[in-house]
Amino acid sequence: MRAVVMRHFGPPDVLRFEEVPRPEPGAGEVLVQVHAVSVNRTLDVLVRRDGNNRNVSLPAVLGVDPSGVVVGLGTGVRERKLGDRVAVVSLRCGTCEYCQAGEEEDCRADLHLGITRWGGYAEYVAVSERATVQVPEDLPFPEATVLFRHVPTAFALARRAGLRPGEWALVMGAAGALGSCCVQVARLVGARVIAAAGSDERVATARGYGAEVGINYRAQDLAGEVHRLTDGHGADVVFENIADPTLWPGAFNSLAFRGRLVTAGAHGGGRVELDVSRLYRHRLRIIGGPGNSHADVRRALDAIAAGQLTVAIDRVLPLQQAAEAHRLVETQPLLGKIVLTP
């Protein structure tokens, strides 16, 4: 098969389109003919640069979220059949104390397709059947890849933060793939959503996903605007998936008394200053929550089937242009994901 192989870390040009052996599905695994896979900042671009402290073994094939058609079955497969349209949603070890307790979203193994094993930047990928979810027949694969990558996470973030109907929710990076899903999920929960983004165009795009109001955090005082829009109350929940040290203070200071900041991303740098005095005086909580549960996936499936969600895709490129896709993600203000198609 053809795949985009990374034999050492570095700039986008380390991604080479090569012929490699097609994988064989092991026990409990399915072989998926890949129809779409997205380019992620943290688990693709940062890993390509230097490994991102992920213990990546080289050579590697990136791609955490492929979708496609099941074309092979390993021994013991029960839930999938040939011809099923599927998307990969998560990998779990099944053996750590959290998996054993039914809290698989907190699996300690930190497994990711494309990190701990070859991923979806390829024509075929082998993966556990437990890591797949059925894709509705009328849902195109590029949209399926992005939706199942981010919607379960958005539901998990809202759940971890305890977002309730009527509360104010501030979504940072609201025009991006995860941000746009957080806007839509918060709206489905019944929250009043403030979309924050880095340009007027991106704010307008984010408001199109259902936000009540928007803020350009590069041109406006973010915390001041949030408190003005909420009549001094502030945001009960902040979805902060950027961790840009220049943006963090505004997001953190936007929190209402007993507010909750929840995060599942750090592509903006990852290290920020924390006002601990405000943290304890205002009874604030900061919640890390990158994982999602089977219940979150089911909620995502229901919302997708009901047509309650739309997807942010900037463009679709052929797989052999993976290096160019990485360059675009690093240098351009994209409105949504770049998706690769073999």
C-alpha distance (Angstrom), angle and dihedral (degrees) to the residues before:
residue distance angle dihedral
M1 . . .
R2 3.79 . .
A3 3.77 119.8 .
V4 3.79 140.8 163.3
V5 3.80 103.6 -109.7
M6 3.81 126.7 -164.8
R7 3.82 111.9 -157.8
H8 3.80 96.3 172.4
F9 3.81 137.3 8.5
G10 3.77 122.4 -97.9
P11 3.83 143.3 84.6
P12 3.82 123.2 -7.9
D13 3.81 91.6 -84.5
V14 3.83 90.1 73.5
L15 3.82 85.8 76.3
R16 3.82 105.7 92.4
F17 3.80 127.5 -175.6
E18 3.82 104.7 -131.3
E19 3.80 145.3 160.5
V20 3.82 111.2 -107.2
P21 3.82 134.9 164.1
R22 3.77 115.3 -78.1
P23 3.83 111.3 -114.0
E24 3.79 121.5 -114.5
P25 3.81 118.4 -138.6
G26 3.79 114.1 -114.5
A27 3.79 128.4 -150.6
G28 3.79 110.0 -44.1
E29 3.80 91.8 7.5
V30 3.78 135.2 116.2
L31 3.79 129.7 -150.6
V32 3.80 110.7 -129.2
Q33 3.79 124.0 -161.5
V34 3.79 99.7 -140.9
H35 3.79 118.0 -126.7
A36 3.81 98.7 167.9
V37 3.81 141.0 5.5
S38 3.79 128.6 173.2
V39 3.81 133.2 -133.0
N40 3.81 110.7 -117.9
R41 3.79 123.4 -164.0
T42 3.80 98.6 -141.4
L43 3.79 103.6 31.8
D44 3.81 97.4 35.4
V45 3.80 113.4 21.1
L46 3.82 98.4 36.4
V47 3.79 91.6 41.8
R48 3.80 90.3 51.3
R49 3.79 91.4 52.4
D50 3.80 99.6 54.0
G51 3.79 110.8 -24.4
N52 3.82 92.7 -90.3
N53 3.83 90.3 -121.2
R54 3.81 89.9 -68.6
N55 3.82 99.6 127.3
V56 3.79 91.8 -119.3
S57 3.80 115.4 -176.0
L58 3.79 114.4 -141.2
P59 2.95 135.6 -101.1
A60 3.79 91.4 48.9
V61 3.79 139.8 172.5
L62 3.80 112.7 -147.2
G63 3.80 127.0 -149.7
V64 3.81 123.7 109.3
D65 3.80 102.1 -173.7
P66 3.81 114.3 42.2
S67 3.77 122.7 161.5
G68 3.78 127.5 -165.8
V69 3.79 146.5 106.6
V70 3.82 128.2 -43.4
V71 3.82 107.7 -118.6
G72 3.81 101.0 162.2
L73 3.81 138.4 35.7
G74 3.78 128.9 -152.8
T75 3.80 122.6 -148.9
G76 3.78 116.5 -70.9
V77 3.81 96.9 21.6
R78 3.80 108.9 150.2
E79 3.79 109.5 159.4
R80 3.80 101.0 48.7
K81 3.80 133.5 58.4
L82 3.79 135.9 -171.2
G83 3.79 111.4 -75.5
D84 3.80 96.4 26.8
R85 3.80 114.5 144.7
V86 3.81 106.2 -133.1
A87 3.79 144.3 168.8
V88 3.79 126.4 -153.7
V89 3.80 110.8 -120.0
S90 3.81 108.8 167.9
L91 3.77 146.8 -19.5
R92 3.80 120.4 -131.5
C93 3.79 129.6 -177.2
G94 3.81 93.6 -142.3
T95 3.81 91.6 -152.2
C96 3.84 109.2 71.6
E97 3.80 120.1 96.8
Y98 3.81 92.3 -99.7
C99 3.79 95.2 50.6
Q100 3.80 89.7 46.6
A101 3.81 89.9 51.5
G102 3.81 92.0 51.7
E103 3.81 92.5 -106.6
E104 3.79 94.1 117.4
E105 3.81 93.1 154.7
D106 3.82 87.4 73.6
C107 3.81 95.2 49.0
R108 3.80 105.9 160.3
A109 3.79 95.0 -147.9
D110 3.86 92.1 77.8
L111 3.79 91.7 -147.9
H112 3.78 121.5 -178.5
L113 3.76 132.2 174.8
G114 3.78 106.6 -119.6
I115 3.81 91.1 28.3
T116 3.78 109.7 53.7
R117 3.81 92.5 23.3
W118 3.80 136.6 12.0
G119 3.76 111.2 -68.0
G120 3.77 144.5 -159.2
Y121 3.82 103.9 -63.6
A122 3.79 84.5 102.3
E123 3.77 143.6 74.2
Y124 3.82 91.4 -105.0
V125 3.79 135.9 22.1
A126 3.82 132.0 -175.1
V127 3.79 116.4 -142.4
S128 3.80 140.1 158.9
E129 3.78 112.2 -84.9
R130 3.83 86.9 -130.9
A131 3.80 88.3 64.9
T132 3.80 93.6 58.7
V133 3.79 133.6 83.0
Q134 3.79 128.5 -164.2
V135 3.81 114.8 -101.1
P136 3.83 116.2 -142.4
E137 3.80 113.1 -110.2
D138 3.81 94.3 -119.9
L139 3.81 95.1 49.6
P140 3.84 114.3 96.7
F141 3.80 114.4 -130.6
P142 3.85 97.0 -117.3
E143 3.80 90.0 55.6
A144 3.81 91.0 43.5
T145 3.80 91.6 53.4
V146 3.80 93.4 53.4
L147 3.80 96.6 39.4
F148 3.79 95.8 50.1
R149 3.79 90.9 43.2
H150 3.80 94.9 55.5
V151 3.81 113.5 15.1
P152 3.85 96.1 68.3
T153 3.82 88.1 48.7
A154 3.81 91.0 49.9
F155 3.81 90.6 51.5
A156 3.82 89.6 47.4
L157 3.80 92.1 51.0
A158 3.81 92.0 49.8
R159 3.81 90.2 47.9
R160 3.80 94.8 47.2
A161 3.79 90.3 49.6
G162 3.80 91.8 47.9
L163 3.80 92.2 -127.3
R164 3.81 110.3 -168.7
P165 3.81 134.5 -165.0
G166 3.78 112.4 -84.2
E167 3.80 95.4 21.8
W168 3.78 122.4 124.2
A169 3.81 114.5 -110.2
L170 3.80 123.1 -168.6
V171 3.82 114.6 -159.1
M172 3.80 116.8 -161.8
G173 3.80 117.9 -153.2
A174 3.78 86.6 17.7
A175 3.82 95.9 169.6
G176 3.80 94.4 57.0
A177 3.78 127.0 90.1
L178 3.82 98.1 -94.4
G179 3.79 93.3 32.8
S180 3.80 93.2 53.7
C181 3.80 89.6 50.6
C182 3.82 90.4 49.9
V183 3.81 89.7 52.1
Q184 3.81 91.1 52.5
V185 3.80 95.7 43.4
A186 3.81 92.1 48.1
R187 3.79 88.6 51.3
L188 3.81 90.7 49.7
V189 3.81 89.2 52.1
G190 3.80 87.7 55.6
A191 3.80 98.9 -109.2
R192 3.79 125.3 144.0
V193 3.80 103.4 -113.7
I194 3.80 129.5 -146.2
A195 3.81 112.3 -167.0
A196 3.80 115.2 -151.0
A197 3.80 121.8 -169.4
G198 3.79 140.9 152.4
S199 3.81 102.3 -103.1
D200 3.78 138.7 27.7
E201 3.81 89.7 -111.0
R202 3.79 91.9 53.7
V203 3.80 91.7 46.4
A204 3.81 89.6 53.3
T205 3.80 90.3 49.2
A206 3.81 91.5 50.0
R207 3.80 92.3 49.1
G208 3.78 86.8 56.1
Y209 3.81 87.9 66.9
G210 3.79 90.7 62.9
A211 3.80 107.5 -82.0
E212 3.78 114.9 151.0
V213 3.81 94.6 -142.7
G214 3.79 137.9 0.0
I215 3.81 140.1 -143.7
N216 3.80 130.7 -159.8
Y217 3.81 100.0 -140.7
R218 3.81 92.4 -167.6
A219 3.81 92.7 58.3
Q220 3.82 104.9 27.1
D221 3.79 138.2 54.0
L222 3.80 97.6 -99.4
A223 3.81 99.7 -161.1
G224 3.80 92.2 40.7
E225 3.80 91.9 51.5
V226 3.81 93.2 46.5
H227 3.80 91.9 52.6
R228 3.81 91.2 45.1
L229 3.81 92.9 50.4
T230 3.80 92.1 47.6
D231 3.82 95.3 45.5
G232 3.79 91.5 -109.8
H233 3.81 95.8 -48.7
G234 3.81 100.2 107.1
A235 3.80 129.8 -153.4
D236 3.79 116.3 -44.6
V237 3.81 89.5 -158.6
V238 3.81 129.6 22.2
F239 3.81 118.5 -163.5
E240 3.82 99.0 -152.9
N241 3.80 110.7 176.1
I242 3.82 98.8 152.8
A243 3.84 110.0 66.2
D244 3.80 93.0 -161.0
P245 3.82 106.6 162.7
T246 3.82 90.5 -141.0
L247 3.81 92.9 53.2
W248 3.80 101.4 36.2
P249 3.85 97.5 79.1
G250 3.79 91.7 55.3
A251 3.79 92.5 48.1
F252 3.81 93.6 45.4
N253 3.81 93.4 45.8
S254 3.81 89.6 50.8
L255 3.80 90.8 68.9
A256 3.79 118.7 112.5
F257 3.79 122.8 -133.8
R258 3.85 106.1 -65.5
G259 3.80 88.6 11.2
R260 3.78 123.8 160.9
L261 3.79 127.0 -138.1
V262 3.80 113.9 -161.5
T263 3.78 126.3 -171.4
A264 3.79 141.4 -176.8
G265 3.80 101.1 165.7
A266 3.78 143.8 55.0
H267 3.80 108.4 176.1
G268 3.81 90.4 130.6
G269 3.79 91.9 72.1
G270 3.79 106.8 -68.7
R271 3.82 99.2 -127.9
V272 3.80 119.7 91.3
E273 3.80 138.9 160.2
L274 3.78 115.7 -103.5
D275 3.81 124.1 -150.0
V276 3.79 96.6 -143.8
S277 3.81 92.7 179.4
R278 3.79 90.4 60.7
L279 3.78 90.0 42.9
Y280 3.78 94.4 61.6
R281 3.81 100.0 29.6
H282 3.78 92.3 55.3
R283 3.84 94.0 38.7
L284 3.79 91.1 -121.9
R285 3.79 127.4 171.4
I286 3.80 130.5 -149.8
I287 3.80 112.8 -159.3
G288 3.78 126.9 -168.2
G289 3.78 111.3 -154.9
P290 3.81 120.2 158.0
G291 3.82 97.0 148.0
N292 3.78 130.8 78.4
S293 3.78 134.0 -155.4
H294 3.80 133.4 -129.9
A295 3.82 86.6 -103.4
D296 3.81 90.3 56.7
V297 3.81 89.9 51.6
R298 3.81 90.6 49.8
R299 3.81 90.7 50.5
A300 3.79 88.9 49.9
L301 3.80 91.0 50.4
D302 3.81 91.4 50.4
A303 3.80 92.9 48.3
I304 3.79 92.5 47.0
A305 3.82 92.3 47.1
A306 3.81 89.7 50.0
G307 3.80 91.0 53.1
Q308 3.81 91.6 -120.1
L309 3.81 95.3 132.9
T310 3.77 137.2 59.3
V311 3.77 127.1 -164.7
A312 3.80 133.4 -125.6
I313 3.81 110.3 -134.4
D314 3.79 118.0 162.7
R315 3.80 95.5 -171.3
V316 3.81 144.6 -29.1
L317 3.81 118.8 -125.6
P318 3.81 133.2 -179.2
L319 3.80 115.0 -97.6
Q320 3.80 93.0 -112.1
Q321 3.82 87.9 65.6
A322 3.82 92.8 62.8
A323 3.82 92.2 120.1
E324 3.80 91.0 53.5
A325 3.80 89.7 47.4
H326 3.81 89.9 54.9
R327 3.81 90.4 49.6
L328 3.79 90.4 52.4
V329 3.82 92.9 49.2
E330 3.81 90.2 51.0
T331 3.79 98.0 45.6
Q332 3.82 111.1 24.4
P333 3.84 132.0 69.9
L334 3.79 94.9 -123.0
L335 3.79 124.7 -165.9
G336 3.78 98.2 -137.2
K337 3.77 134.7 -32.2
I338 3.74 133.0 -25.2
V339 3.79 108.9 -132.6
L340 3.80 124.8 -158.7
T341 3.80 121.7 -149.7
P342 3.81 124.4 -164.8
